Amino acid sequence: MVPQRDIPAGRDLTLDLVRVACVLLVVLVHLLLAGVSLNDEGIELEKTLELQSWFNVVSFIFQIMPAFFLVGGFAAMTGWDSLVARRPQASFADNASAFVRTRVIRLARPAVAVLAFFVLALGAAALLGAPADLVDGVAVGVGSPLWFLAAYTIAQALAPWLILAHRSRPVLTLVTLIAIAAAFDALRWLTGNDYLGVPNVAFVWLSIHQLGFWYRDGWFANKRAWQLLAIVAAAYTACIGLVWAGPYSWNMLENQFPATVPLVLLGVAQGALLALAKRPLTALMRTRWAQGAVFLTGTRLMTIYLWHLPVIMAVVGVQLLMPQWLSDPGSARWWLERIPIYAVVLGAVYLLSLALVRLESPPADAAQSRILGLPVALLSVLAFITGPMLIMVFDLSLVNAAIALIGCVIALLLLSGRAPGARRQRRRRDAATARETA
């Protein structure tokens, strides 16, 4: 029997379920993308799933990152309201500092382990003289999910200000974010310079994150079923029309690098679909087994997300050592083998999480954030996202992995109060407090 747990006020367990389902689907998609074969020229890598004629159609369903960011927006507003309720006398800056600190630590602590692993693995590959093309191909694959660290950190770190904007001017705030995202899309396509789309790592995902505030306010829940279905139909129609009329890819995964406006429309559709599914999902989450599974997986989501691709590559490596276990990508046997291999990957990641799960629990004491202050908290955001942004734009390499690891460590040091600048600020705060209480 799974023990009954106390549910925090304002928490929606159906969205916890959605978050877990999204990460598990990400693992599945990446497994189906990892096609490896041996031929006379050596090891060949391919994205098997994307090579299927039907993939572009199902990518409108498989692209579930908008739902993850929408749920993240809901969670951010819930966390912010809870923090403010617990600290009614604190200033906005102090509350924002505490909020940002907690969010960055929850992402940086799990990330530091995988970044250290990448530095060691790529360093060892360079020292051993591994084939550069093979190393680069594997590195691009295993490093691809790290964009999430930058995008989600930005969204969560800006949440206190965007929650205020939402509660003051909800429509104007959302429309402004989408308009800025559309402007960067247009600038990117008109100039042919993909780097001009990089700012949409913020603005597209911030727009979808903002939809989470609308979800928590009950905008979707207040709609009748036919209205939600109409929203879904309108959002998908607009998304398909935008892709058809514009320069966007029919592959919704490609529209993620860098993020583009069609993903916002998918976010609207997925928000409406979540509201439509609320009743059956709520009934499911009343069962103890479902709660137990969601809580167990939810406590190690970042470990699953960050480590599943290295584990997939390790499984492929074992197959390469035993070629009789390696089937032709896209063959009937290959598709059937994905089922047990998916179970093996999840099992291996779970075993790995037994050692790493403690990194997913931030320190309980949020008072330190009042000592550090908001500028240090925001500096930690900048330090942390620099490496993942470099990896997203220029791919994973030894240099970029090292920069990301250093930035992650700096962010954690800043937030722990042990960095030199943080210590000076703490002494100034302590002196000011002493004068006030004298």
C-alpha positions in Angstrom: 0.0 0.0 0.0 1.2 3.5 -0.8 0.9 5.8 2.2 -1.5 8.6 2.0 0.3 12.0 1.6 -0.7 15.4 2.6 -1.4 17.5 -0.5 -0.2 21.2 -0.3 -2.9 23.8 -0.7 -3.4 24.9 -4.3 -1.6 21.9 -5.7 -3.2 20.1 -8.7 -2.2 16.5 -8.7 -3.4 16.1 -12.3 -0.7 18.5 -13.4 1.9 16.5 -11.4 0.8 13.5 -13.5 1.1 15.5 -16.7 4.6 16.6 -15.8 5.7 13.0 -15.1 4.0 11.8 -18.4 5.8 14.6 -20.3 9.2 13.6 -19.1 8.5 9.9 -19.7 7.4 10.7 -23.3 10.5 12.7 -23.8 12.5 9.6 -22.9 10.5 7.5 -25.3 10.9 10.0 -28.2 14.7 10.3 -27.7 14.9 6.5 -27.6 13.0 6.3 -30.9 15.3 8.9 -32.4 18.4 7.0 -31.5 19.1 4.8 -34.5 22.5 3.3 -34.7 23.9 0.9 -37.2 27.2 -0.7 -38.3 28.3 -0.7 -42.0 31.6 -0.9 -43.9 32.3 2.7 -43.1 31.9 2.2 -39.4 29.1 3.5 -37.0 26.2 5.4 -38.5 23.9 7.5 -36.5 20.4 8.5 -37.6 17.2 10.0 -36.1 15.0 7.0 -37.0 11.7 8.4 -35.8 12.1 11.6 -37.8 12.7 9.5 -41.0 9.2 8.0 -40.9 6.8 9.4 -43.4 4.1 9.8 -40.7 6.3 11.6 -38.2 5.5 15.2 -39.1 1.8 14.5 -38.3 2.4 12.8 -35.0 5.0 15.5 -34.0 2.0 17.8 -33.4 1.2 15.3 -30.5 4.7 14.2 -29.5 5.8 17.8 -29.0 4.7 18.1 -25.4 7.2 20.6 -24.1 4.5 23.3 -24.3 2.4 21.4 -21.8 5.5 21.1 -19.5 6.0 24.8 -19.5 2.3 25.5 -19.0 2.4 23.2 -15.9 5.5 25.0 -14.8 3.7 28.3 -15.0 0.9 26.9 -12.8 3.4 25.6 -10.3 5.3 28.9 -10.3 2.2 30.9 -9.4 1.2 28.4 -6.8 4.7 28.5 -5.3 4.9 32.3 -5.4 1.5 32.7 -3.7 2.5 30.2 -1.0 5.8 32.1 -0.4 4.1 35.5 -0.1 1.5 34.0 2.3 4.2 32.7 4.5 6.1 35.9 4.5 3.6 38.7 4.5 6.0 41.3 6.0 8.7 40.6 3.5 9.3 43.0 0.6 8.7 42.0 -3.0 12.5 42.0 -3.6 13.1 39.6 -0.6 10.3 37.3 -1.7 11.5 37.4 -5.3 15.0 36.6 -4.1 13.8 33.6 -2.1 11.7 32.4 -5.0 14.5 32.7 -7.6 17.0 31.1 -5.2 14.8 28.0 -4.7 14.1 27.6 -8.4 17.7 27.9 -9.5 18.9 25.5 -6.8 16.3 22.9 -7.9 17.7 23.0 -11.4 21.4 23.6 -10.7 22.0 20.8 -8.1 20.9 18.0 -10.4 22.6 19.6 -13.4 26.0 19.8 -11.7 26.4 16.0 -11.7 25.6 15.5 -15.3 27.7 18.4 -16.4 30.7 17.0 -14.5 30.1 13.6 -16.2 30.1 15.3 -19.6 33.4 17.1 -18.9 35.0 13.8 -17.7 33.6 11.8 -20.6 34.5 14.2 -23.3 37.9 14.8 -21.7 38.6 11.1 -21.6 37.4 10.7 -25.3 39.9 13.5 -26.3 42.8 11.9 -24.4 42.1 8.4 -25.8 41.9 9.8 -29.4 38.3 8.6 -30.0 37.0 9.4 -33.6 36.1 13.0 -33.6 33.0 12.5 -35.9 31.6 9.8 -33.6 32.2 11.8 -30.4 30.6 14.9 -32.0 27.6 13.0 -33.1 27.0 11.4 -29.7 27.7 14.7 -27.9 25.2 16.6 -30.0 22.6 13.9 -29.1 23.2 13.7 -25.4 23.6 17.4 -25.0 20.4 18.4 -26.9 18.1 18.4 -23.8 20.2 20.9 -22.0 18.5 23.8 -23.7 15.7 23.2 -21.1 17.9 24.3 -18.3 18.3 27.8 -19.8 14.7 28.2 -20.9 13.0 26.9 -17.8 15.4 28.8 -15.5 14.6 32.1 -17.3 10.8 31.4 -17.1 10.9 30.5 -13.4 13.3 33.4 -12.5 11.1 36.0 -14.2 7.9 34.5 -12.7 7.5 37.0 -9.8 7.4 40.0 -12.2 5.3 38.3 -14.8 2.8 37.2 -12.2 2.5 40.8 -11.2 2.0 41.8 -14.8 -0.5 39.0 -15.3 -2.6 40.2 -12.4 -2.5 43.7 -13.5 -2.8 43.4 -17.3 -3.2 39.7 -18.2 -4.2 40.1 -21.9 -1.7 42.8 -22.6 1.2 40.8 -20.9 0.5 37.7 -22.9 0.0 39.5 -26.2 3.2 41.5 -25.7 5.2 38.3 -25.1 3.8 36.6 -28.1 4.3 39.7 -30.3 7.9 39.9 -29.3 8.4 36.2 -30.1 6.7 36.7 -33.5 9.0 39.7 -34.1 12.1 37.6 -33.5 10.7 34.9 -35.7 10.2 37.4 -38.5 13.6 38.9 -38.0 15.2 35.5 -38.2 13.4 34.5 -41.4 13.8 37.8 -43.1 17.6 37.9 -42.5 18.2 34.1 -42.8 20.2 34.3 -39.6 19.1 31.6 -37.2 21.0 33.2 -34.3 18.4 36.0 -34.3 15.9 33.4 -33.2 17.9 32.6 -30.0 16.0 35.2 -27.9 12.9 33.1 -28.3 14.4 30.7 -25.9 13.0 33.2 -23.6 10.0 34.8 -25.3 8.3 31.7 -26.8 8.6 29.7 -23.6 7.7 32.7 -21.4 4.5 33.0 -23.4 3.6 29.4 -22.8 4.7 29.7 -19.1 2.3 32.7 -18.9 -0.5 30.4 -20.1 0.0 28.4 -16.9 -1.0 31.5 -15.0 -4.2 31.6 -17.0 -4.7 27.9 -16.2 -4.3 28.5 -12.5 -6.7 31.4 -12.6 -9.4 29.1 -13.9 -9.6 30.6 -17.4 -9.6 27.1 -19.0 -11.6 25.4 -16.3 -14.4 28.0 -16.6 -15.0 27.0 -20.2 -17.6 24.4 -21.2 -16.5 21.3 -23.0 -17.6 22.6 -26.4 -15.7 25.8 -25.9 -12.6 23.9 -25.0 -13.0 21.7 -28.1 -13.4 24.9 -30.1 -10.2 26.3 -28.6 -8.3 23.1 -29.4 -9.6 23.2 -33.0 -8.8 26.9 -33.4 -5.3 26.6 -32.0 -4.4 23.6 -34.2 -5.9 25.2 -37.2 -4.0 28.4 -36.6 -0.8 26.4 -36.0 -1.2 24.4 -39.2 -2.1 27.5 -41.1 1.0 29.3 -39.8 3.3 26.4 -40.8 1.7 26.2 -44.2 1.8 29.9 -44.9 5.1 30.6 -43.3 8.7 29.3 -43.2 8.1 27.0 -40.2 8.8 23.3 -40.2 6.1 20.7 -40.3 8.3 18.9 -37.8 7.3 20.3 -34.4 10.5 19.1 -32.8 12.5 21.2 -35.3 10.4 24.2 -34.4 11.9 23.9 -30.9 15.5 24.8 -31.9 15.2 27.7 -31.5 11.7 27.9 -30.2 9.1 29.4 -32.6 5.6 30.8 -32.3 3.7 27.6 -33.5 4.7 26.1 -30.1 2.6 28.8 -28.4 -0.4 27.7 -30.3 0.3 24.1 -29.3 0.5 25.4 -25.7 -3.0 26.9 -26.0 -4.4 23.6 -27.5 -2.7 21.5 -24.8 -4.0 23.8 -22.0 -7.6 23.2 -23.3 -7.0 19.5 -23.6 -5.7 19.4 -20.0 -8.9 21.1 -18.9 -11.0 18.6 -20.9 -9.2 15.7 -19.3 -9.3 17.2 -15.8 -12.2 15.0 -14.5 -10.8 11.6 -15.5 -7.3 12.6 -14.4 -8.6 13.8 -11.1 -10.3 10.4 -10.6 -7.1 8.6 -11.5 -5.1 10.7 -9.0 -7.4 9.8 -6.2 -6.0 6.3 -6.3 -3.1 5.5 -4.1 -1.1 3.6 -6.7 -1.3 6.6 -9.1 -0.3 9.0 -6.3 2.6 6.7 -5.3 3.8 6.4 -8.9 3.6 10.1 -9.6 5.3 11.1 -6.3 8.1 8.5 -6.8 8.8 9.6 -10.3 8.2 13.3 -9.5 11.0 13.3 -6.9 13.5 12.4 -9.5 12.2 14.1 -12.7 15.4 16.1 -13.3 17.5 13.0 -12.9 15.4 11.2 -15.5 15.5 14.1 -17.9 19.2 14.9 -17.6 20.5 11.3 -17.5 18.2 9.3 -19.9 20.2 10.1 -23.0 23.6 9.1 -21.5 21.9 5.9 -20.4 20.5 5.4 -23.9 23.9 5.9 -25.4 25.4 3.4 -22.9 22.8 0.8 -23.9 23.6 1.4 -27.6 27.3 1.0 -26.7 26.6 -2.4 -25.2 24.8 -3.3 -28.4 27.7 -2.2 -30.5 30.0 -4.5 -28.5 27.6 -7.3 -29.3 26.5 -6.7 -32.9 24.1 -9.6 -32.8 22.0 -7.5 -30.5 22.0 -4.6 -33.0 19.1 -4.5 -35.5 18.6 -2.3 -38.5 17.0 1.0 -37.4 13.4 1.2 -38.7 13.0 -2.5 -39.1 10.2 -4.4 -37.5 12.6 -6.0 -35.1 14.0 -2.6 -34.2 10.6 -1.2 -33.3 9.7 -4.2 -31.2 13.1 -4.0 -29.4 12.3 -0.4 -28.3 9.8 -1.9 -25.7 12.2 -3.8 -23.6 15.0 -1.3 -24.2 12.7 1.5 -22.9 12.1 -0.5 -19.7 15.9 -1.1 -19.4 16.6 2.6 -19.8 14.0 3.6 -17.2 15.3 0.9 -14.8 18.9 2.1 -15.2 17.9 5.7 -14.7 16.0 4.7 -11.6 19.1 2.9 -10.2 21.1 6.0 -11.0 18.6 8.2 -9.2 19.1 6.3 -6.0 22.4 8.0 -5.7 21.4 11.3 -7.3 17.9 11.9 -5.9 19.2 13.9 -3.0 20.4 16.6 -5.4 16.8 17.2 -6.4 15.8 18.4 -2.9 16.9 22.0 -2.3 17.8 23.2 1.2 14.7 23.8 3.3 15.9 27.1 4.7 14.9 30.0 2.5 16.0 32.7 4.9 19.5 32.8 3.3 18.0 34.4 0.2 17.2 37.5 2.3 20.9 37.7 3.2 22.0 37.3 -0.4 19.6 39.7 -1.8 18.0 39.9 -5.2 21.0 41.0 -7.3 23.0 38.0 -6.2 20.0 35.7 -7.0 19.7 37.1 -10.5 23.5 36.9 -11.0 23.2 33.2 -10.2 20.6 32.9 -13.0 23.0 34.5 -15.5 25.9 32.2 -14.3 23.7 29.1 -14.6 22.1 29.7 -18.0 25.3 30.7 -19.9 26.6 27.2 -20.4 23.3 25.6 -21.5 22.7 28.5 -23.9 26.2 27.9 -25.4 25.4 24.2 -25.7 22.1 24.9 -27.3 23.6 27.2 -29.9 27.0 25.6 -30.6 26.3 22.0 -29.4 28.0 20.1 -26.6 31.7 20.1 -26.6 34.4 19.7 -23.9 34.8 23.5 -23.8 31.1 24.2 -23.6 30.6 21.5 -21.0 33.4 23.0 -18.9 31.9 26.5 -19.2 28.5 25.1 -18.2 29.9 23.2 -15.2 31.8 26.3 -14.0 28.7 28.4 -14.3 26.6 25.9 -12.5 29.1 25.7 -9.6 29.3 29.6 -9.4 25.6 29.8 -9.3 25.4 27.3 -6.4 28.2 29.1 -4.6 26.4 32.4 -5.0 23.2 31.0 -3.6 24.9 29.2 -0.7 26.4 32.5 0.5 30.0 31.2 0.2 31.0 33.2 -2.9 33.2 36.3 -2.0 30.6 38.8 -3.3 27.8 37.1 -1.3 29.9 37.2 1.8 30.5 41.0 1.5 26.8 41.5 0.9 25.9 39.4 3.9 28.3 41.4 6.1 26.6 44.6 4.9 23.1 43.2 5.6 24.2 42.0 9.1 25.7 45.4 9.9 22.5 47.1 8.8 20.4 44.7 10.9 22.5 45.3 13.9 22.1 49.1 13.6 18.3 48.7 13.3 18.1 46.6 16.4 20.6 48.5 18.5 
